[in-house]
Amino acid sequence: MNYQEIVNIYFKDDYIRKIARDESLDKEDLLQLLKCWKMITTKHTLGDLSKYSAGLTKLIFVTIGANTYYITADTTREGVIQFLLNKDNKMKTIANESGRINKITNCNSNLAIPGFYMYKEI
């Protein structure tokens, strides 16, 4: 998919629109979407937080193998940039803020990426 197609399908007012579970992206499409968003917008978060609840709104669903993941609307530009910089690293599941093992990182240090809120559905 080229960037214009990505914008036409997944963007609403320079934000990512809600992508339902049945429209789930694969990893490659996710990387393309995030790259496109980073390049063409100046917004601080993936989702419009005047419309979506921070930390509660599952904005993007991703399916990799047998697993489903989601990214919340409050994911920040800085978090997206770091995730994209590490795109060639393996994605790992680590403890989230409340201790549940479902947060995703791709940092070699196995630490959470500040501002990047991707979780494995359990």
Secondary structure as the mmCIF struct_conf table of DSSP 4:
data_model
#
loop_
_struct_conf.conf_type_id
_struct_conf.id
_struct_conf.beg_label_comp_id
_struct_conf.beg_label_asym_id
_struct_conf.beg_label_seq_id
_struct_conf.end_label_comp_id
_struct_conf.end_label_asym_id
_struct_conf.end_label_seq_id
HELX_RH_AL_P HELX_RH_AL_P1 TYR A 3 TYR A 10
STRN STRN1 PHE A 11 LYS A 12
TURN_TY1_P TURN_TY1_P1 ASP A 13 ASP A 14
STRN STRN2 TYR A 15 ILE A 16
HELX_LH_PP_P HELX_LH_PP_P1 ARG A 17 LYS A 18
HELX_RH_3T_P HELX_RH_3T_P1 ARG A 21 GLU A 23
STRN STRN3 LEU A 25 LEU A 25
HELX_RH_AL_P HELX_RH_AL_P2 LYS A 27 ILE A 40
BEND BEND1 HIS A 44 HIS A 44
STRN STRN4 THR A 45 THR A 45
BEND BEND2 LEU A 46 GLY A 47
TURN_TY1_P TURN_TY1_P2 LEU A 49 LYS A 51
BEND BEND3 TYR A 52 TYR A 52
TURN_TY1_P TURN_TY1_P3 ALA A 54 LEU A 56
STRN STRN5 LYS A 58 ILE A 64
TURN_TY1_P TURN_TY1_P4 GLY A 65 ALA A 66
STRN STRN6 ASN A 67 THR A 72
TURN_TY1_P TURN_TY1_P5 ALA A 73 ASP A 74
STRN STRN7 THR A 76 THR A 76
HELX_RH_AL_P HELX_RH_AL_P3 ARG A 77 LEU A 85
TURN_TY1_P TURN_TY1_P6 ASN A 86 ASP A 88
BEND BEND4 ASN A 89 ASN A 89
HELX_LH_PP_P HELX_LH_PP_P2 LYS A 90 MET A 91
STRN STRN8 LYS A 92 ALA A 95
TURN_TY1_P TURN_TY1_P7 GLU A 97 SER A 98
BEND BEND5 GLY A 99 GLY A 99
STRN STRN9 ILE A 101 THR A 105
TURN_TY1_P TURN_TY1_P8 ASN A 108 SER A 109
HELX_LH_PP_P HELX_LH_PP_P3 LEU A 111 ILE A 113
TURN_TY1_P TURN_TY1_P9 PRO A 114 GLY A 115
STRN STRN10 MET A 118 LYS A 120
#
